[in-house]
Amino acid sequence: MGLIDLLFPTYCVICQRWGEYLCTRCFAKLSFDVKHLCCVCNKPSLDGLTHPACQNRYSLDGVFCALSYKHIINTLLYQFKYEPYLSHMAGFLSTLMYESLIQKEIVGELLSRGEGVLIPIPLHRRRERVRGYNQSRLLAQKLGELVHMPVSNCLIRQKNTKAQFGLSPLERKSNMRDAFVLTSNVEKSIVFLVDDVLTTGSTLMEAARILKHNGVRRVYGLCLAREQDE
């Protein structure tokens, strides 16, 4: 056992049982995302791809989520994002994300081609300075190791946007407008945007718009969890 393990022992963040971030009993209560929705109209779609009728030149091509953002995953992500000593939970969460996403045939096919690059959704520098890390970047780095795909931090958040919570879909879209800027060219024709939680998709869609304006052919979103409608 190393010094880190002695100082910060691993325990189940739900029931506090020592040994794993999520014990076997709590793991069995996870809700996996089984929805396949168009990210533009939020209606059922084939495999989570954007409907042809909803697509335009700069739209997101599809979004794939691993888990439902409720109960256990809600607690896991809160700990991951707001407890700095648990930032090394990224390996566990990325593996969970990977194992769930590759069960979706279309995702497995896209990732296996080796043609893409992973780009994490960035935090504004002020917010990242306060938190100490960007949870989406940590997820992307670990996910990149699992799928043998490069990770690029070429997307930065130039606008310190308001928190999206409590905003209407229209307000979220307006809030995210021109939030990102690309600092270098993307050499791959396919980009996978990595984020922790999908709500309305406004953040991913604005990032996709910037990327496609700069010549990227296809942009997909990979999210650890999808916020569920009550």
C-alpha positions as CSV (number, residue, x, y, z in Angstrom):
1,M,0.0,0.0,0.0
2,G,1.4,3.4,-1.0
3,L,1.5,6.7,0.9
4,I,-1.4,8.0,-1.1
5,D,-3.5,5.0,-0.2
6,L,-2.7,5.5,3.5
7,L,-3.5,9.2,3.4
8,F,-6.6,8.9,1.2
9,P,-7.9,5.3,1.4
10,T,-10.4,4.2,-1.3
11,Y,-13.9,3.8,-0.1
12,C,-17.4,3.5,-1.7
13,V,-18.6,7.1,-2.0
14,I,-22.2,5.9,-1.5
15,C,-22.1,3.6,1.5
16,Q,-18.5,4.3,2.7
17,R,-17.5,0.6,2.5
18,W,-13.7,0.4,2.2
19,G,-12.0,-0.9,-0.9
20,E,-13.5,0.6,-4.1
21,Y,-15.0,3.9,-5.2
22,L,-18.2,1.9,-5.8
23,C,-18.8,-1.4,-4.0
24,T,-20.5,-4.3,-5.7
25,R,-23.8,-3.7,-3.9
26,C,-23.9,0.0,-5.0
27,F,-22.6,-0.8,-8.5
28,A,-25.6,-3.0,-9.1
29,K,-27.9,0.0,-8.5
30,L,-26.4,2.1,-11.4
31,S,-28.8,3.1,-14.1
32,F,-27.3,2.8,-17.6
33,D,-28.4,5.2,-20.3
34,V,-30.6,3.4,-22.8
35,K,-32.1,6.5,-24.6
36,H,-31.2,7.2,-28.2
37,L,-32.2,10.8,-28.8
38,C,-31.4,13.3,-31.5
39,C,-29.4,16.1,-29.8
40,V,-31.2,18.8,-31.8
41,C,-34.9,18.0,-31.3
42,N,-34.5,15.6,-28.3
43,K,-36.8,13.0,-29.9
44,P,-35.9,9.3,-30.4
45,S,-33.3,8.6,-33.1
46,L,-31.4,5.8,-34.5
47,D,-28.5,5.0,-32.2
48,G,-28.3,8.5,-30.8
49,L,-27.4,10.1,-34.2
50,T,-28.8,13.5,-35.2
51,H,-31.8,13.2,-37.5
52,P,-31.0,14.1,-41.1
53,A,-33.8,16.6,-41.1
54,C,-32.4,18.3,-38.0
55,Q,-28.8,18.4,-39.3
56,N,-27.2,21.4,-40.8
57,R,-23.6,22.2,-41.9
58,Y,-22.4,23.0,-38.4
59,S,-24.5,20.7,-36.2
60,L,-23.4,17.9,-33.9
61,D,-23.6,14.5,-35.6
62,G,-24.7,12.6,-32.5
63,V,-24.4,12.1,-28.8
64,F,-23.7,9.0,-26.8
65,C,-24.1,8.7,-23.0
66,A,-23.0,5.9,-20.7
67,L,-25.2,6.4,-17.6
68,S,-28.3,8.1,-16.3
69,Y,-27.6,11.1,-14.2
70,K,-29.5,10.2,-11.1
71,H,-29.0,8.6,-7.7
72,I,-25.6,7.0,-7.5
73,I,-23.9,8.6,-10.5
74,N,-25.1,12.0,-9.3
75,T,-23.2,11.4,-6.0
76,L,-20.2,10.0,-7.8
77,L,-19.9,13.0,-10.1
78,Y,-20.4,15.5,-7.4
79,Q,-17.5,14.0,-5.4
80,F,-15.4,13.8,-8.6
81,K,-16.0,17.5,-9.5
82,Y,-15.9,19.1,-6.1
83,E,-13.6,17.0,-3.9
84,P,-10.1,17.6,-5.2
85,Y,-8.5,14.6,-3.4
86,L,-10.9,12.4,-5.4
87,S,-9.8,13.7,-8.8
88,H,-7.9,10.5,-9.3
89,M,-11.4,8.8,-9.5
90,A,-11.0,9.7,-13.3
91,G,-9.6,6.2,-14.1
92,F,-12.5,4.4,-12.5
93,L,-15.1,6.7,-14.1
94,S,-13.5,6.6,-17.5
95,T,-13.4,2.8,-17.5
96,L,-17.1,2.8,-16.5
97,M,-17.8,5.2,-19.3
98,Y,-15.8,3.1,-21.8
99,E,-17.4,-0.2,-20.8
100,S,-20.8,1.2,-21.2
101,L,-20.3,3.1,-24.4
102,I,-18.7,0.2,-26.4
103,Q,-21.9,-1.8,-25.8
104,K,-23.5,0.6,-28.2
105,E,-22.7,-0.8,-31.7
106,I,-22.3,2.5,-33.4
107,V,-19.9,3.8,-30.8
108,G,-17.7,0.7,-30.9
109,E,-17.5,1.0,-34.7
110,L,-16.6,4.7,-34.6
111,L,-13.9,4.3,-32.0
112,S,-12.4,1.2,-33.5
113,R,-11.6,3.1,-36.7
114,G,-8.8,5.0,-35.1
115,E,-9.5,8.1,-37.2
116,G,-10.6,10.5,-34.5
117,V,-9.3,12.7,-31.7
118,L,-10.8,13.3,-28.3
119,I,-11.3,16.9,-27.2
120,P,-12.5,17.6,-23.7
121,I,-15.0,20.4,-23.1
122,P,-12.9,23.1,-21.4
123,L,-13.6,25.1,-18.3
124,H,-13.0,28.8,-18.2
125,R,-9.5,29.5,-16.8
126,R,-11.0,31.2,-13.7
127,R,-13.2,28.2,-12.9
128,E,-10.4,25.7,-13.5
129,R,-8.1,27.7,-11.3
130,V,-10.6,27.6,-8.4
131,R,-11.3,23.9,-8.9
132,G,-7.7,22.9,-9.6
133,Y,-8.6,20.7,-12.6
134,N,-11.0,20.1,-15.4
135,Q,-13.0,16.9,-14.9
136,S,-13.7,16.5,-18.6
137,R,-10.0,16.7,-19.4
138,L,-9.2,14.0,-16.9
139,L,-12.0,11.7,-18.3
140,A,-10.7,12.3,-21.9
141,Q,-7.1,11.5,-20.9
142,K,-8.0,8.2,-19.4
143,L,-10.5,7.4,-22.1
144,G,-7.8,8.1,-24.7
145,E,-5.6,5.5,-23.1
146,L,-8.4,2.9,-23.3
147,V,-9.4,3.6,-26.9
148,H,-5.8,4.3,-28.1
149,M,-6.8,7.7,-29.4
150,P,-5.0,11.1,-29.1
151,V,-6.4,13.8,-26.9
152,S,-6.2,17.5,-27.9
153,N,-6.8,20.5,-25.7
154,C,-7.0,22.9,-28.7
155,L,-10.5,24.1,-27.6
156,I,-10.5,26.8,-24.9
157,R,-13.4,28.6,-23.2
158,Q,-12.9,32.3,-23.8
159,K,-16.3,33.3,-22.3
160,N,-16.9,32.8,-18.6
161,T,-20.5,31.6,-19.0
162,K,-23.1,31.5,-16.3
163,A,-24.0,28.2,-14.8
164,Q,-26.4,26.4,-17.1
165,F,-28.5,25.1,-14.2
166,G,-32.0,26.7,-14.1
167,L,-31.8,28.3,-17.6
168,S,-34.3,27.5,-20.3
169,P,-33.1,25.7,-23.5
170,L,-33.1,29.0,-25.3
171,E,-31.2,30.8,-22.5
172,R,-28.6,28.0,-22.5
173,K,-28.0,28.3,-26.2
174,S,-27.6,32.1,-25.9
175,N,-25.4,31.6,-22.9
176,M,-23.0,29.4,-24.8
177,R,-22.8,31.4,-28.0
178,D,-19.2,32.2,-28.9
179,A,-18.0,30.6,-25.6
180,F,-15.2,28.6,-27.3
181,V,-12.3,29.3,-29.6
182,L,-10.0,27.0,-31.4
183,T,-6.3,27.5,-30.7
184,S,-4.9,25.2,-33.4
185,N,-6.1,23.2,-36.4
186,V,-7.6,19.8,-35.9
187,E,-5.8,17.3,-38.1
188,K,-8.4,14.5,-37.7
189,S,-11.6,14.6,-39.6
190,I,-13.6,13.1,-36.7
191,V,-13.8,14.7,-33.3
192,F,-15.3,13.2,-30.1
193,L,-16.1,15.8,-27.6
194,V,-15.9,14.5,-24.0
195,D,-18.0,15.9,-21.2
196,D,-19.2,14.7,-17.9
197,V,-23.0,15.4,-18.0
198,L,-25.3,16.1,-20.9
199,T,-28.3,18.3,-20.2
200,T,-29.8,20.1,-23.2
201,G,-26.7,19.6,-25.3
202,S,-26.1,23.4,-25.8
203,T,-22.5,23.2,-24.8
204,L,-21.7,20.3,-27.1
205,M,-23.5,21.9,-30.0
206,E,-21.7,25.2,-29.7
207,A,-18.3,23.4,-29.5
208,A,-19.3,21.4,-32.6
209,R,-20.2,24.6,-34.4
210,I,-16.8,26.1,-33.8
211,L,-15.0,22.9,-34.9
212,K,-17.0,22.5,-38.1
213,H,-16.5,26.2,-39.0
214,N,-12.8,25.2,-38.9
215,G,-13.0,22.3,-41.2
216,V,-13.8,19.3,-39.0
217,R,-16.0,16.9,-40.9
218,R,-17.9,15.0,-38.2
219,V,-18.3,15.8,-34.4
220,Y,-19.8,13.5,-31.8
221,G,-20.4,13.9,-28.1
222,L,-19.3,11.3,-25.5
223,C,-20.8,11.9,-22.1
224,L,-20.5,10.0,-18.9
225,A,-24.1,10.7,-17.9
226,R,-27.3,12.1,-19.3
227,E,-29.5,14.2,-17.2
228,Q,-33.0,12.6,-17.0
229,D,-36.3,14.3,-17.4
230,E,-38.6,13.8,-14.4
